Every structure is written in C-alpha cells, then in structure tokens.
C-alpha cells in the first residue's frame, strides 16, 4: 500500500501524508489531519516505501511483516492527555521506521468490583507479536497483559520493578529539578497542583522542600485531575482565594501549568504580582503559550525509539533478561519563572 492510497483515504495531498509519517511534530499538519493519516496508515498496515519494496525479497518478508499492540494504561483515549498523544505519535513513527505496523490501540478498561476497581485488557492483543504499555501499570494489570502476550515493554515515568523491559524518565528527579530551579530564583513559598496519591512528582516536591529546610504548607497544595484543564483552573482559583502569599507554583504537568498561565494572564490586574510557574513534560503547546512555559523535558522521541528497539529485539529473541533504560530529564528555561 502506498502514500497515494493514504492520501485518497484522508483527502489530503501525498506530500502532506509523507511529511506526517516522517515527522511527529505538529508543524506538519493539524492534529485532526495527523490523526486521520495515522489511522489510515494503521488500517492498511502501511510500511515506508523503501521497506515495502524490500518485501519483494521473500527471504525478508517475515522479518518485515511485524505487528504490535499498544495499551493505554492511564487514559481512555489519546485525546485525554497531550503528553501521551505526542509520545504515541513518536512511538508509531519509530515502529514505522522499523517496518512494524500497529495492529491495535486499546485502553485498560476499568470496571467496579466488590473490593475496588478492576482493569481488563481486550484479548485482541494476543494476536500481536508484542505489546507496548503507555503509562503506569498495576501489577494485576500487567499480569493480565502477560497472560495474553509475553513480549512486553513499558514506557512510564518511574521504574515499576516488574519483570518486563521498561523505558523510564524519573518523575521524582524531574520534580526535584523543577523545584531546584524555583528555589535558585529565591522562591521559598511554592504551591503544588497535581496528583498527590503515591505520585513521584509530589514526592519530589516534598523532598525538595525538606532538603532545603522549607516548610511543607498544606494550604499551598491542591490535588487535582492532571488531564482536566477545568479541574486545574478550579484548583488554582482556590489557591488564589485562600492562600495569597505563595510566589511560585509547581504544576505536575504542562496541561495544568498552561491553564494556570491563562488564569494569571486573565486576572493580572486582580492578582497584582508575578507568580512563577514551572511544570513537567515539555509538550508542544508549552512553547506556544504566553508567557512561554518553563518546563522539564521528558524525551518522548528518544523513549519511543528505545521502546520500539527493545520490543523488536525481544520479539526476535535476541535478549531474555529484563532490560531497564532510564533517560535523564532537563530543564527548558523559558519565560514563566522570575526571580523572587
């Protein structure tokens, strides 16, 4: 199947299809167009032209005709979280480049049971040669996935110490780097908005305050849904209403921080002071808001590349021991943080 076929299916030019399938950046096309192109590519099991031509060599056909599934462990849809959306796009490109098609994209459906909540994974992933899990995964959920498919790689922020290959970028270290930046600017009263339940970024926030002998003021902490901008807005408005003396806000992710920046800009006359804002992820939108968001970069493209390489290596039975690859994070210093 060719780029021309995908162009016909999506109603865009062949050149647009080519740019999207060779570059995960949002500058190639709108999100809607990119979604259509990738969906069409999955539907026809598209492989890059050079590699498709190689299929004519029968001795290499088996090696090139690989199919994997992707499990969304923390979100119900890629549209729920820009970080996972961009990570997925990088992953799909990495798989395309390695002559591998994405068969199924499924989420770990959550259903109530008598002793809490239960996750179930569609059995269709058993038909794939391997599985990549995006997002933190419980031990019970992983056991279900392994029952269906033994070739598994996880991409998450922190090592889960499971007996599967994993690619990580430590969320606690990212949080500590963000806090160190704020503290170096003279901030001592730092608010936190994000998940507080067994969350590494919250642990990093608290550890940084303790390490610098700063008090943990629970009036400055707001637990919220990190994928819901309206929840982030409510949390920040609550902070402004009840605690006026903080000078900086550490947000657990960019979605939250971008909403906070919008509120600050909208209410600048009422707030009457500069509030520094920093977060984690470095999604594409973080460089398009005003002011540009200072954030901690999670190297999605590199993590996706290594996850694809690990999975294909395991499918080929070239390694059997568990492999763990950790990427460092780094600060993207933009305009949203100010000296105290």
N, C-alpha and C positions, 0 to 999 in steps of 0.2 A: 504494500500500500504506500502511496506517495503523499508528499506535501500537497499536491494538487487535490487529492481526494479530501484531505482535511479542510482545505480552503473551500471546497464546494459544500462540505457539511456545515461549515460555520459562517459562510457568507463573507469571508474576508480574503485579502489577497494572499498569494503564495508567499510573497516576501514577508508579510506580517506573520504568517504561520512559522516561517523559518526563523525569524527573529525571536519569537516567543519560545520556540522549542530549543533555542540555543542560548537563552539568557533569561534568568529568573527575575531580573529587575523589572520594576513597574514601569520604567520608561519605554518599554517595548510596546505596550498596549494597555488599555484599561483592564481593571480586574475582571470585568464581565467577559471581555474578549479572551483574556488569558484562560479563564475557567472553561469557556466553550472549546478552545483549541485543545487544552489538555484532556478534556472529557472525550473529545473526538479521537484524539491520539490513543487513549486507553481503549476506546470502543473497537478500533480497528487493529489494536496491537501494533501500533506504529513503531518502527525502528529507524534510526538515522539511515539515510540513503546509502552511504558508504558500506555500512554493515549489512543492509538489506541485500546489496549486490553480492556480499560475501556468502549469502545463503545459497547461492548457486553451486557453491562447493559443498557437495553432500557430506563430506567428512567433517565439516564445521557446523552443520545445521543444528545438531543437538546442543553444541556449546552456546550458540547464539539464541536459541529459542527458549529463553528463561522467563518465568513469570512469578511475581511475588505479590503478596498482600500487605496492606498497611492497616494497622489497628490504631484508632484514635482512642487512647485510654482515658483522657481527661476532658474531652469535649465531644459534643454530639454532632458537630458539623465544623468543617474548616472555616466557615464564616463566623464562628463564635470567637475566634482568637487570631488576630493578625500575626502573632509570633508563630503559631503552629501552621497557619496558612503559608507563610513565607518559608518556613522550614520544610513543609511538604513540597512546595514548588522546587526548592533546591534538591530535595531528595529525588523527586521524579526526574529532574534533569540528569542527576548523577546516574540514575538507573538507565535512562535512555542512552547515555554515553557509553554504558557498559552492556549495550544490546539486551536490556532486560525490560520487559513490559510490566506495568502494574495491573494485575488482574482485578483486585477488589480493594476498595477503601471502605472499611467498616468501623463502627464505633462500639465500644464495650457497653452494651445496653444495661442500664441499672434498673432493677426492679425490687420493690419492697418484699422482705420476708420477715418471719416472726422475730428473728434475732438481729434485725438491722436491715442492710441492703445487700443485694446480690448482683454481681456483674455476670453477664453472659456474653459470649462471643459467637457470632454466626459460624456454623460449621463449614461454610464455604471456603474458609481459609485453608482447610485441609487439602484442597485441590491445588494450592500453590506450592512452589518449591521452597519458599521461605517466607518469613514474616518480619516486618519491622514495626515495632511498637513506638508510637509517639506519645510521650508524656508519662508521668509517674504511674506505676502499675503496682497493684497489690499482689501479695504472694499468691492469693487464691486465684486471682485473675490470670496471673502468669501460668499457674498450674493448668488452668483450662486451655490456654493457648498452646502449651507444650503437649497437651493431650492430642491436639489437632495437628500440630506441626512441630517438628523437632529443630528446625533451622530458624532460630530467632535471634534478632538483635534489638536492643532497646536504645532509644535516644531520650535522655532525661537530664535534669539539671544536677542531680547528685547520684553517686553510686548507690545502687539498691542492694549490693552484695548478694545478688541472685546468681544462680549457676547458668547464666546466659551472657553472651557478648553484650557489651554496652559501650555507648559513646556519651560522655558527660561533659558538662561545664558547670563547675561547682557553684550553686546558688548562694551558699553561705559566703564563699570567698568574694563573689560578685557584690553581695550586700556590704561586706566589710570594706571593699574598695570604694563603694559609693559613700559610705559613712566617713571613711578616712578623708575623702575629698571635701566633704562638708565641714568636718572638724578642722581641717587645714586652713579653711577660709574663716575660721573663728566662730563657727556656729556651735553652740552648746545646748540649745533648746531645739531639738529636732523631732518633728512629728513623724508618724509612720502610718501609711494607709496600705492595707493589703491583707492577705490571708495570715491568720495568726495560729492556725491549728497544725502543729507538727511541721511547720513550714521553715525551710532552711534560710530563706531571706529574712524572716522575722528573727530567727536565732542569730543571724549575722548582725542585725540591727541592735539587738540586746547585748550581744557580746562586745560590740564596739563601744557602746556606752559604758559598760562595766570596765573595759580595758582602759578607757580614758577617764575613769572615776567620775563619770557623769551620771546623774540620777535617771532611773527609768520612771518617767512620769506617765502613768497610765491614762491621764487626761489627754495626752498627745497621741494616743494610739487608737486607731479605728480599724476594726476588722471589716472587710468588705469582699464582695464577689469581684475578682480581678478581671473578669471578662465583660462586666456590665458597666458602661460609662455612666448610666444613671445612678447606679449604686455608688460609684466613685464620687460623683457630684454630691450626693446626699451626705456621704462621709465627710467630705471637705467642708461643706456648708456647716455641718455640725461642729467641726473643729473651729471654724471661724466664730461660730455663735458662742461656744462655751470656753474656748481657750485662746486668748488673744496674744499671748506672749511668746509663741514659738517663732523662730526666724527662718526655718527651713523645713521642707517636707521630703522624706524619702518614700517614694512610691514603689511598690513591689514590682510593677511592670509599667511599660510605656503607655498602655491603654489608659491606666489610671492617671498617670502623670500628665498626659495630653489633656484630659478632661480638667485636671486641676489648673493647668496653664490657661485654659479657656475661661475658667471661672475668675481667676486672678485678673485677666485682661478685661473681662466684662465688668468687674467690680473694683477697678483700680482706684476710683475716686473714694469709694467707701472704705477700702482696705487701708489706703494711705501709707503703705510701707512695702518695701521689696521683700518678697518671700522667695528664697531659693528652692528650686525643685530639681530633684535628681531621681533616676529610676534605672531599671534593668531591661535589656532586650535589644535596643537599637533597631526597632522595626523601621520600615521605610518612611512612615509618616512622621517619625521623630525629627527628621531633618526638614520637614515642611511646615511645622507649626511656628507660631510667633509668640515668644522668642524660640529659637531652635533649642531643642531639649538636650540637656546634658544627661548622658545615659551610659550604662555599662554594656559593651558589645558582647553578645553571645554569638560566636562564629558559626552561624547556621549553615552556610555553604560548605565549610570545611567539615563540620559534624556530619552533614548529609553525605559528603563524599566518602568519609571513612566508614559510615554505617553501611553504605552500599558495598564498599570493598570488603568489609568484614563478612557481610551476609553471603556474597558471591563466593568468597573464599571458603566459607563453611559449607555451602551447598556443594562445592567441588571437593569437599572432604580434605582440604589442604591444612586444616587445623582442627583439633578436637578439644584442646584445653580452652577454658574461659578466657576471653580477652577483654581488657578494660582500657579504653583510651580516654584520657581527660585533656580537654583543651583549656588553655588559660583564657581569662577574660581581660578586657582592657577598657579604660575609660575613654569615652568620646566627649571631649570637653567642648561644649558649645556655649550658649548664651543664657541659660536659665539659672545659673548659680552665681551668687555675688558675695564679695567679702562682707562679713558681719560689721 
